[in-house]
Amino acid sequence: MPRESRAADGGRDSIRAGPHRQTIRVHGGYFLEKLKGIRSRHIKEVRGRGLWIGIELDVPARPYSEALKREGILCKETHDRVIRVAPPLVIKRDEIDWAYERFKRVIESC
């Protein structure tokens, strides 16, 4: 097995069994529920697993990603209409609240 594959497997195994597992589950669920509360006619679906979250829109996502970047949030548009959110595994609740306020402001204003 190539070295890169072994490193990826080790990282995945560390997440599954490591100390961040509970944090990922709890904080991911908290962030997901907050994002689901954003009201916009352009949101089709908000979905996620752990801290990996996708916000599917009915319009191109790039302008939203760029506006979020100006607000201090790094995210990526995927498949043209999805904002992909992948915060650090060590994110804290107050940081999620900070990020949520920016997501809410950007998404509700566009």
N, C-alpha and C positions, 0 to 999 in steps of 0.2 A: 504494500500500500504506500503511495507517495506520502512524503512528509507533510504536505499541506492537508491531505485527507486525514492523517492521524491527528494533526493539530485541530482541525475542525471537529473531529469526533471527540477529542478531549474537551474542547470548549462546550460542546453540547452536553456531554456527560456531566461536566462541572455544573452547568445550569440546572440540569435535572436533579442532581443530588446535593448541590451546594447550598450555602446559607441564603442565597438570594431567591430560592424557589418560592418561599412563602411571601416575600416582598413582591415578587413579580406577580403572583396571583392576586394578592390583596390590592396593590397599587394599580395593576392593570384593570381590574374590575372597577375600581373607583374612577379611574380616568375614563374608561369606556362609558360608564353610566353618565358621567358629567357631559361627555361629548354627545351622547344620545339626546341630551336635553337641549341642545342648540336647535333653534327653530329657523329654518331657511327653506324657501321653496325649492332650492337647488339641491338639497341633500336627499339622495335616494335611499342610502343605507349607511349606518355606522356599524362596523363589525371589528372583531378583534380576538386575539388569543394572547393572554398575558399582556405584555406591554407592546406587542405589535398590533397596531390599529390602522384600519383603513376607513376613510370617509369617502364614500362614493357619491359623486355629483352627477347632475344631468347636463352639466356644462364643462368645458375644459378646466382642469385643475391647476394648470400652470400659473395663471394670475393669482390664485389663492396662495400657492406655494411661495411665489415671489413676495406677496404682501406679508405673509407670515415671516419670511426671512427679514424683512424690514422691521418687524416687531421683535426680532431676536429668536425666532423659532426656526430651526432647520428641519425641513421635511422634504419629501420628494413626491412629485406627481408620478403616478404609475398607470399604465394603460390609458393614458390621456385624461381620464376622468376620476381618478382616485388619488386622494392625498394620503400618502403613506407616512405613518407616524411611528417612530421607533426610538423612544427616549432611552437614556442610559438605564441599565439595570439597577443602579443605586439611587435612582430618583427618589426624592422625598415628597411627602404629601403637599407641603407648602409650594414646592416647585411645580407640582401638577396643577395646583390652584392657579399659580401664576401663568402657566402655559394655557390653561383652559380660558382664562380671561382674554388672552390674545386670540385664541381660536374663535371664541364667541364674537369678539369685536370684528374680526376680519370676515368671518363667514356670514354673519348677519348684515354686514354693511355692503357686501358685493352683490 
